[in-house]
């Protein structure tokens, strides 16, 4: 967590890169805070009335809280997203000492408010916002950017701000993903495996209202389909699917749980996550693995997210050295 105790003199670095992500509970007590903040977000629970959103959010939380706590308990009682993101900023600082690297979480500390206060005290004049969501969506990328901008306004912080908001089919990103898939596959034959690109789902209504997320995921799918064969990886099939559905509304399809039925060997890549979290450690590593084994899957491989890898660090630095809105 970022602590701002007093104004520190003598800072010479004037540019900061802020990694934007959703955050995650650091302990079981924080699960409720995480859920409350998430369902208070008008980009998530798209209800115009703040009062009504709060009421409906409370109903959802009451239904989900205990189950959510059990899920986090199963992966060690906390989300790995904050320590992994911190480790990534440390890696970035080692690779580039001329820029201040930090991170702001949407639903758990460190919040944008805390980060902006830190940047003010450091005398930062230029900020690049880097979305940790490879595929743009109003529910994730836009929500985080608007949250950061609101904090800047609150603290009268007026740096030059640019944003790196999508890299769904960026060749360097696709190369990183493909190389990680290749590494996880090892000496196994790709043709014997179904590659499942599992992305976090969204209600279909959000897509119908114009959110580009599904198209962004499709871009990633097509880019990987074109690139993987250049590495000699000819999978039996490559499928895009969606996970994490809650409630009875229609969500993006097909679901990850449905596409694994009848498969013999699976390799799963969490397409929409750059940092491991409960959706990968619980939903994929535990829930999906159990379902797959019960369904007769012989080999189940889950590729880790990019996390704090050297390659991802280099990609972030290269991406934030220029200017992209």
N, C-alpha and C positions, 0 to 999 in steps of 0.2 A: 504494500500500500504506500502511496506517495504521501509524505508528511511535509507540510509547509509550516515551519515554526517561526521564521522571520525572514526578512529580505536579506538575501545573501549577496554580498558585494563581490565584484571582480570577475563576473562571467564574461567570457569573450565570444562564446558561440551564440550566434544570432538566429540560426535556423533550427527548427524542430520538426521532426516527423512524428505524428501521433497515430498509432495503430488503433483502429476502431473495431470493437467487437461487442458481443452481447454480455459477456461476463458469465459468472456461474458461482454458486454457493461455495464458500470456503469452509463451511461446516454445516451440520444439519440444521442449526438454528437459523441460518441465513437462507434456507430454502424458501421460507415464507416471504422474506423480503424480495428475493429474486422473482417469485411468482407475482407478488403485488405490483412490483414495478413494471413487469412485462405486460400484465393485463391492464395497467393504467396507461399504456402507450397507445395513442389513437391510431397509430399505424398497424398495431397488432389487433386490438379490439376496435374495429372501425365503426364506432358509435359516436355521433356528433356531441351528444350531451355528456359532459364530464360526470354529472351526477349519476346518470343511467349507466355509464360505463363502469363506474365504481361499484354500483350495486350488482351488475351482472358479473363483473370481475370477482367480487367477493363470493358469489355463488360458485363460480368455476373453481376458485381456489379452495373453498371448503370441500369440494368434491375430490380435488386432485392432491391436496397437500400431503396426506399420509402416504399415499401411493408414491408420490414424488420422493418423499423422504426415504422410503424403502429402496427405491431405485438408486438413490445416491449412497445409501448404506451399503448396497451391493458392490459399489465401485470404490469403497474406502471412506465413505462419509463426506465426500467433497468432490467438486469438479476440478479437473486438472488445468482448466483453461487459463486461470490467472498465473500460476507458477510457470506454465509453459510460455505464456506471453512475456512474462518478466524475463525468462531465460532468453527469449528471442531478442528482446531489447538489449540485453547484455551482449549477445552475439553481434548485433548491429553496431553497438558502440565500439566493439573490438575491431570490426571491419572498417568503420568510418568514424574517426575521432573528431571530425569537423562539424558533425551534426548531433543535436541532442535528440535521442530516441526515447519515446515514452509511449504510454498507452492509456486509453480511456474506455471504460466499460459502460454499457448502456443500463444494466439492471443491477449491478453490484459494484462495490468499490474496486478500483478508484473511479469515481464518477467524473464526468466532464468538468464539473465545477471545481473539483480538487485539482485536476490537471491544468486547467486554465489559470488558477491561482499560482501554481508552480511556474508556469510559463511567464506570467506577469513578473514575478519576482526575479526570474532569470533574465529579464530584459529581451525576450525573444521578439524578433521583428518579422520573421517569416515562418509560416506553418504549412506543412503538407499533411493533409489527412489521407491516410492509407486505409482503405476498407479491407478488413480481414475476410470479407465475404467475396469469393471470386466472381460470383454472378450477382449482378445488380438487382436489388428489389427495394421497393418503397418500405417494406416491412423491416428491413435490416439496414442496408446502406444509407438510404435517405433518412431513416429514423435517427441513426447515429450522427449523421452530419448535422441535421437540424438541432439535435440536442447539444452538440458542441457549439454551434453558432449561437444558440440561446445563452449558453454560459459565457461566451465572449461578450455578448451584449450586456449581460448582467454585470460583468466586471469591467466594462468599458475598455475591453481589450481589442485593439484594432490592428492586428498584424496583417501582412499580405497572406491570404489563405488560398491555397489551391488544393484540389482533391484528385486522388486516384481511385476511381469508383468501380471499375470493372476490369477483369482480365480473363474473362471466360474462355476466350480462344487465343489469348496472347501466346505466341510461339514459345517464349521462354518458360511460361507457366506450364504449358502443355508438355514441354520437354521434361520438366521436373516431375510432373505427375506420371508420365510414361516411364521414366527411369525408376521411380519408386515401385511402380507395378512390376517392372522387369526384375527388380531386386527381390521383391516378395515372391515372385514366381520361381526364382532360382533356376535349377536345371530341369524343372518340369516342362512338359510340352504345352504350349499355349493352346493348341488345337483341341486339347482334352478338357479345356476349361471354358466356362461361361463367365465373362467379365461383366459384373453388375456395377454400374455407376449409380450409387445411391445418393440422392439429394434430399435435403429437407423439404417436405411438402408444404403446400399452401392451399387454403380454400380456393376452389375454382372461381368463386365470386370475385376474389381479388384480381385474378388473372383476367377475368372478363371485363373488369373495370379499367384495364389498361396496363397493369403491372407487367413488365417485360421479363420477369424471372424465368418463366417456362422457356421462352425463346433463348434466353441466356444459357440455360442448361443444355438446350439443344445445340447451341454453338459449341459448347465444351464436348458434347458427344461426337459431333461431326469432326471436330479437330482431332480428337483422340483416335477416331476410326481411321483417319487419314494418316496419322503420324505413327501409330503403333507398328504397322507393317514395315516401316523403314528401320525399325529396330529388330526385325525378324520375328515379331510377335503377331501371329495369325490366330486369334482366338476363335473358338468354335462359334461364339456369338458375343456381341457387345450390346448390352441393354441399358437404357436409362430408366430408373424407377425412383419412386418417392417414398419417404419414410415419415414417421412421427405424427401421423394423423391423430387428431383428437376430436371427439364429438361426432355428431351425425350428419354434418354438412358434407356436401360433395367436395372432395379434395382432388388435387392433381393425381392422375393415374398414368401408368399402373403403379400399384404399391409394391414396395420391395418384398414384402412378405408373399405377395402373389406370384412374382416372377421367378422365385427360387423353386417353386413346385416342380417336381419331376426332373430336377437337374442332378447330375452326378458329381461334378466338381465345380466349385465356385471360388472366384476371387472377387472380393468386394472392395470397391474404392469409394470413400465418402466424399463425393464430388463437390459438395457445397460447403465443406468445412476445411479451413486451413490449419486449424488447431484442434486437437482431440478434446472431446467434451463428453457429457453424458449421452448424447445421441450416438456417439461412436462406441464409447466404452460399455454402455449398458444396452442400448437398442441393437447395436450390431454384434458386439463381442459376446453378449450374454443371451439376449432375447432371440435375435436372428440365428445365432449359432445353434441354440437349443432347438428352434423350429426346423432348421435345416437338417440337423442330425436325426430328428424324429421323422423327417420326410425322406430319409434315405440318402442324403448327400454324403459322399465318401470323404471328400477333402474340402475343407472350408478355410480359405485364406482371407484375412482382412488386412488390407494395406494401411499402415499408419498415415495420419495426416502429415503435412509438411513440417509442422511444429517449429522447433528452433534449429532446423537444419541449416548447414552452411549455404546450400544452394538457395533456399528460400530467403535467407538473409541477403545474399547477393542480388537476388531478384528485386527485393524491396528497395535496396539502395539504387539499383539501376532505374527502377520505375519512378523513384521520387527525386531523381536528380534533374529531370526535365520538368515541364509544367503540363499537366493534363487536367482538364475540368471534367 
